[in-house]
Amino acid sequence: MAIPLELVTLLGSSAGGGLLSFMSNLAKARQAERTYVLQALNAKAQIVSQARKYESRGFAWTRRLISLTAVFFVIAFPKLVAVFMPSVAVHIGYTEASSFLFFFTSDAPKTVWKEMSGLVITPLDTHLLSAIIGLYFGGSLVK
């Protein structure tokens, strides 16, 4: 028994129409999803923009106080103690690389402590001071 040509056409057009309807709904869903993603990104951009525009004099003074306190107690205070109290020794710690026995291993860092007297300026002092000054002035330049 042969399937009538009208039935084949009906089934084919129904399947094709259903497929095209499914693809259309899928495209609409993707468009809606992209719209929601763009709305979320715009909302996030507005929040970030508002956060960047926020200015507080208290925050600026807190940052200044932290940087000046760090500079004083890490760099200036040990120097003052070494100059005005020469009987107190200054201990400096720095990292040295110590080689291992085998050629295929890397160097292992170890901390070495040296006792010094008098006014001592170490590489750590200069690196720390440049980092603090760079962060402080770099934050001011971004505004």
C-alpha positions as CSV (number, residue, x, y, z in Angstrom):
1,M,0.0,0.0,0.0
2,A,1.4,3.3,-1.0
3,I,1.3,6.5,1.0
4,P,-0.7,9.1,-0.7
5,L,1.3,12.1,-2.0
6,E,-1.0,14.5,0.0
7,L,-0.1,12.8,3.2
8,V,3.6,13.0,2.5
9,T,3.2,16.7,1.7
10,L,1.2,17.2,4.9
11,L,3.8,15.4,7.1
12,G,6.7,17.1,5.3
13,S,5.3,20.6,5.6
14,S,4.2,20.0,9.2
15,A,7.8,18.8,10.1
16,G,9.3,21.7,8.2
17,G,7.0,24.3,9.8
18,G,7.7,22.8,13.3
19,L,11.5,22.9,12.6
20,L,11.3,26.5,11.4
21,S,9.1,27.5,14.4
22,F,11.6,25.9,16.8
23,M,14.6,27.7,15.1
24,S,12.7,31.0,15.3
25,N,12.0,30.5,19.0
26,L,15.6,29.6,19.6
27,A,16.8,32.7,17.9
28,K,14.3,34.8,20.0
29,A,15.6,33.2,23.1
30,R,19.2,33.9,22.1
31,Q,18.3,37.6,21.4
32,A,16.6,37.9,24.8
33,E,19.6,36.4,26.5
34,R,22.0,38.8,24.8
35,T,19.7,41.7,25.7
36,Y,19.8,40.6,29.4
37,V,23.6,40.2,29.3
38,L,24.0,43.7,27.8
39,Q,21.6,45.1,30.5
40,A,23.6,43.4,33.2
41,L,26.9,44.7,31.8
42,N,25.5,48.2,31.6
43,A,24.3,48.0,35.2
44,K,27.8,46.7,36.2
45,A,29.5,49.5,34.3
46,Q,27.3,52.1,36.0
47,I,28.2,50.7,39.5
48,V,31.9,50.6,38.7
49,S,31.7,54.2,37.4
50,Q,29.9,55.4,40.5
51,A,32.5,53.6,42.7
52,R,35.3,55.3,40.8
53,K,33.7,58.7,41.1
54,Y,33.4,58.2,44.9
55,E,35.7,60.5,46.8
56,S,36.3,60.6,50.5
57,R,38.7,62.9,52.2
58,G,38.9,60.3,55.0
59,F,40.1,57.7,52.6
60,A,42.8,59.9,51.3
61,W,44.0,60.8,54.8
62,T,43.9,57.2,55.8
63,R,46.1,56.2,52.8
64,R,48.5,59.1,53.6
65,L,48.7,58.1,57.3
66,I,49.4,54.4,56.4
67,S,52.1,55.3,53.9
68,L,53.8,57.8,56.2
69,T,53.7,55.5,59.2
70,A,55.2,52.7,57.1
71,V,57.9,54.9,55.8
72,F,58.7,56.2,59.3
73,F,58.8,52.9,61.2
74,V,60.4,50.7,58.5
75,I,62.9,53.1,57.2
76,A,63.4,56.2,59.4
77,F,63.0,54.7,62.9
78,P,65.7,52.0,62.6
79,K,68.1,54.7,61.3
80,L,67.2,57.1,64.2
81,V,67.8,54.3,66.7
82,A,71.1,53.4,65.1
83,V,72.3,57.1,65.1
84,F,71.0,58.2,68.6
85,M,71.5,54.9,70.4
86,P,74.7,53.4,69.0
87,S,74.8,50.7,71.7
88,V,71.7,49.1,70.1
89,A,72.6,46.9,67.1
90,V,70.6,46.9,63.9
91,H,69.8,43.5,62.5
92,I,69.3,43.4,58.7
93,G,67.7,40.4,57.0
94,Y,68.0,39.8,53.3
95,T,67.6,36.9,51.0
96,E,70.5,35.0,49.4
97,A,70.3,32.2,46.9
98,S,72.2,29.1,48.0
99,S,73.1,26.6,45.3
100,F,72.2,22.9,45.6
101,L,74.5,20.1,45.0
102,F,73.1,18.9,41.7
103,F,73.1,20.9,38.4
104,F,69.5,20.2,37.6
105,T,68.0,21.8,40.8
106,S,67.4,25.5,41.2
107,D,68.8,27.8,43.8
108,A,67.1,27.8,47.1
109,P,66.5,31.2,48.7
110,K,67.4,31.5,52.4
111,T,67.2,34.5,54.7
112,V,70.5,35.8,56.1
113,W,70.6,38.1,59.2
114,K,73.5,40.4,59.7
115,E,74.2,42.6,62.7
116,M,75.3,46.0,61.8
117,S,75.9,49.2,63.7
118,G,75.6,52.8,62.7
119,L,73.5,54.2,59.9
120,V,72.5,51.4,57.5
121,I,70.6,51.7,54.2
122,T,69.8,48.4,52.7
123,P,68.4,47.5,49.3
124,L,65.1,46.6,51.1
125,D,64.8,50.2,52.3
126,T,65.2,51.6,48.8
127,H,62.8,49.1,47.2
128,L,60.2,49.6,49.9
129,L,60.5,53.4,49.7
130,S,60.2,53.4,45.9
131,A,57.2,51.0,46.1
132,I,55.3,53.2,48.7
133,I,56.1,56.4,46.8
134,G,55.0,54.8,43.5
135,L,51.8,53.5,45.0
136,Y,51.0,56.8,46.7
137,F,51.8,59.1,43.7
138,G,50.4,56.5,41.2
139,G,47.1,56.5,43.0
140,S,47.1,60.3,42.9
141,L,47.9,60.5,39.2
142,V,45.0,58.2,38.2
143,K,42.5,60.8,39.5
